[in-house]
């Protein structure tokens, strides 16, 4: 072991110190068993259909429930967190209907790249220092990150099902290092939500059937990022100007008052996402979309879904000056975009003008979802 005699306690202390040196804000250690009964809770979530379009959750539920199924040799799991809290009120843009509100986590560079880069450096050091095997995971792997983070003492899953930390509030990115190294696990964090239900009460779409339970199909973050089809009619008004994600339940958590600002410059908002004009975003073609959102998590959603979200926001804006750009989108090559444009057009122009446009365009339309928008029968 490069001359270092292994001691689980001192090794853990070294790893914690090194993690902080690498730029992580919190670090904890747990075992593969730390996932506890989270696997059964995930299965209940899937059985109820609350995962919606996220078939990948169901496809690898077994791996998520049992970390050793993902890697049989794992003996310890190092969980790290990076603070991404930014200055200002994260909900401030919701009162400006002509601009789009993007979730705080997506306003800067893609956190996957930032966290994974730091995590690989830490994992390499662990491997070299302790002659241990390591595997690195950041969000995209079948790992139940939040239960493992709670078991490692980093935080607890709040009533909104997201991780809450006494140091970072609700604003943390997570990453994990699975290792063959034997380490002493930290004590699991306990729940500190108490009687507070601010996160539940603020949800615009009532996505929480009960505390600690989420129906993702009703969640604006799910609808604007993961959902592949048209936004269900019942949620469109509630979306307001949220075009990528939703921070409402995170932002109202009282524990945020203890969170300091992020030290990571890469998470600072891009200029074009500080207060993006909806009318300009609706004009994006695929090439311009990819260029604008290079190295951004928004890119993975794709242009069509993103413009779909923008058009719903324009329909909610009550801004008649947005009508020309919405009208242009009625002829978009994407049926998903056309369907959203039909709804936005109806919201902005009134029934007489809408009926005239319907008589002009509907006869040539072949997509059933777009036709249902023209007919006002979309669900």
N, C-alpha and C positions, 0 to 999 in steps of 0.2 A: 504493500500500500504506500509506495514512495516513502517508506520510512516512518509512516504515521501509524501508530497502533490504534486500532479502532475502538472507540468508546462511544456508545450511542448518545450519551448525554453531551459530551464535549463536541461530538460531530454535529449534533443538532444546533448547538450554540454557534459553532463556526458557520454553519449554513445560514442561520438567521442573520448573522452579522454580514456575511457576504451578499445576501439578498438585498439588504439595505444599501450596501455599497453599489450594487448594480442599478439602483434607482427604484426599487420596489418600496412601497409605502407600508405595507404590512406583510407578514409572513407567518405561517403556522404549519404544523406537521400533524398528519393523521395516518391511519392505516387503511388498507382496502376495505376493512369492515366498517370504517367510519361512515360509509354511505347509509348504514342503518336500514330503515324500512322505506327509504325514499323510492326504491324500485317498485314497491307495491303501490305507493301513492302515484307514481308515474303511470303504472298500468291502469289504475282506476281512472286517471285523467284521460288516457287513450280509450278505454272502454266506453267512457261517456261521450266520446267524439269531440271532446273539447280541444283537441289538437288541430282540428280543421284540416287544412291542406298539408300540414307538416308530416307527411308520410314517413320521412326519415326518422322521426321520433319513434314511431311504432316499429320500423324495420330493425332498429338496433336497441330496442328496449332492454333486452337481456344483457347486452354488453354494458349498458349504463347502470343497470341494477347490480352488476357483479364485476367490479374492476378487474378481478383476477381472470375473468373471461376475456377481457380485452388484452391482458398480459399476465399470464400465470406466474411469472417470476417476481412480480411486484411485491415488495414487503413494506414500503413506506411511501407516503405521498406528501410532497412539499407543495403547499398551496400559497400562492402569492397574490397580492392585490396592488393595483396601481390607481391612484386617485385621479379622477378626471373632472373634478368640480371646477367650473369656470366662474369668473366674476359676473355679477349681474343677476337679474331675475330670470330663470330659465323659461318662465311662462309669459314674459313681457310681450312677445310678438303676437300672442293670441288676441290681443286687443287691436291689432293692425290688420284688417281684413285684406288689404291689397298686397301683403307680403306673405311668404310661406314660412311656417314654423317647422324647423327641423330639430329632431331630438338632439340634445346636447352632445351625446356620444358620437354623433355623425357629422358634427360641424367642422372637425379638423381632419387630420390624416387617419387612415384606417388603423384602429387600435390593434387589430390582429398582427400587423407588421411590427408595431412598436413593442408590444408585449412579448411577442415571440422572439424578437431579436434579443431583448434583455434576458429572456428565459433560457435561450440557447447558451448564452454566455455563462449563466449560473449553472446550468446543467453540465456544461463542459468542465467547469471548475470542480464540481462535485465528482464527476467521473475521474478526473485526473488526480484529485486530492485523495480520494478514498477508493480508487480502483473499483468503482461500482458502475453497473449498467444503468442507463437512464433513458426515459422517453418523455418528450415534451408535448403538452397539449394546451391549446388556446381556443376554447369555444367551439371550434368546428368538429372536434372529435366526440365520440359517444361517451362523454364523461358527465356525471351529475355534479357539476361544479359547485353549485350553491350548497347542497348538503355536505359536500366534502369541506368546503370553506367553513361551514358552521362547526363541523366536527374538529377542524383544525384550530378553532378558537378565533377566527378572523371576524366573524359576525354571526348573525342569525337570520333566518328567512322570515321577513316581516309578514304582516297580514296581506300585503300586495304580492307575496311570493318571491319578491326580490331580496337580495342580501342587504342587510342593514349592519353598519359597523359603528361602534361608539367613537371611532377615530375618523372615519370617512363618510359617515352618514350613508346615503343611498348611492353615492357616486364612486363606484369602483369597478375596474376591469379585473377579471380573474385569469389565472393561469396555473397549470399544475406540472410538476415533475414527478413522474413515477420512477421509483428507483429500487434496485435490489438491496440497497443499504438498509441495515437495521437501525432505526431511530426511535427515540422515545416520543410518543405522541403528546401533543398538547391537550389541555382540557377543553372540551367542547364549550362553545359560548351558549349562554342561556338566553331565552327570549326576554326582551325588554320593551315590548310594545305596550304592555299594560292594557288599559281600557281604551287607548287611543284608536280611532277608526278614521282618521283624516284621509288616509290613502283610499279607503273604500268609498267614502262619501263623495270624493271629488271626481271619481271616474265618470267621464261623460257618457259612457255607453253601458253602465252597470255591468261591467265584465266580471265582477266578483260575486258568485252565488252565495259565498259565505267567507268569513275570514280565513286566510291561508289557502283559498281555492280560487282558481282562475279559469274562466271559460275563454280560451284564446280567441274563439270565433267572434267574440264581441269586443276584443281589445283593439284599439286603434293602431297600436304598434304592429300587431299581427296583420290587420287589414291593409295597412299601407306598405308593409314590407314583405310579408310571407304570402298573403292571399293572391292567387293568380288570376281570379276572374273579376267581374264587375263588383264594385263595393255594394253590398246589400243596401237597398233603399232606406231601411230603417236607421242606418248609422250615418248617412251622408250629412245631414244637418249637424249632428253631434261632432263630426270631424272638424268643423270650422275651417281653419286655415292650416291644419296639421297635414303636412305633405310627406313627412317621413318620420314615423315614430310618434311617441307621445310621452311626455315627462310628468304629467300631472300627479300621478300617485307617488313618484319619486320626490318631486319638488316640495310637497307639503309635509314630508316626514320631519317631525320635530328634532330628530337626531342630527339633521343637517347643520344645525347651529353650531355643532362642535367640529364640523369638517373644515379643514383649511383648504386653500386654493391649490390646484394642481401645480406641480413643479415642471410638468412636461410641456414644453413649448409646442410640440407637434399636435397637441390636442386643442390648441387655440383655434378659434373659428377662422375658416377661410374668409377672405373679404366678400366673396360672392355668396356666402351663406350667412352673413351677418344679418341681413334683412332682404332676402332675395325677392324681387318683384315677380309676382305670379304670372303676369302677362308675358314677361320675357322667358320664363321657364317653359311656358306652354308652347313656345316656338321652337324648342329644341328638337332637332332631328337626331338620329342615332349617333352620327359622327360627332356632333357638337356635344351631345350628352356624355359620350365616352371621354371626350377631351376634358370637359368641365369637371367630371367626377373621377378622373384618374387618381388612383391611390386613395380613394374615398370608399367607405363601406356602402355608400349609396349606389355605386356602380353595379353591384351584384343584383340589385332589384331590376335593372334594365330600364331602358327608355320608356317603353310602352306603359309599364305599371307606374312609373314615376309621373309621367304626363297625365295618366288617369287620375292620380291623386291631386295633381295641380288643377285639373279641370273641376274636380269636386269642390276644391277650395275657391275657385273662381265663381262657381255657381252659388257659393255661400257669401260671396263678397258684396253683393248688391251694387256692384259697380258697372253701370251701363257702358262705360268706356272699354270694358273688357270684351264686349260683344264681338267685335271684329276678329279677335284672335280665336275666340271660341268657335265662331262661325267657320273659320279656316279649318279647325280641327274636325268639323263635320265631314270633311273629305279625306281624312287621314287614311293611310294604308292599313293601319291597325284597327280592327273591329273593337278592341278594348278601348282605344282612345275615342273612336267615333261614338261608342255608347255613352261614355262619360261626357262627351261634348254635347250630345243630345240633351242629357239631363241638365247640364249647366246652361245651355241655351234656353231651355224652358224656364229655368229659374230667373234668368236675367231679362227676358224680353216680354213676358206676358203671353197669354193664350192666343190672341189674334195673330201676332207675328209668328208665333210658334206653329200655329195651324197652317199658315201659308207656306212656311218652310217645310213642314211635314208633307204637304201635298206635292211639293217640288221634288223632295229627295227620297221619300219612303218607297215609291214604286220601284226604284232601282236598287234598293237595299236587299241583300240576300242573307245577311247574318241574323240569326234569330234573336240574339241578345240585343242587337241594335234596334231591331224591329220592336221588341218589347219596350224599349225606351221611347220610341216614337209613339207607341200605343198607350203608354202610361201604365203598363202591366208588369213592369220589372219588379222583382221581389227584393 
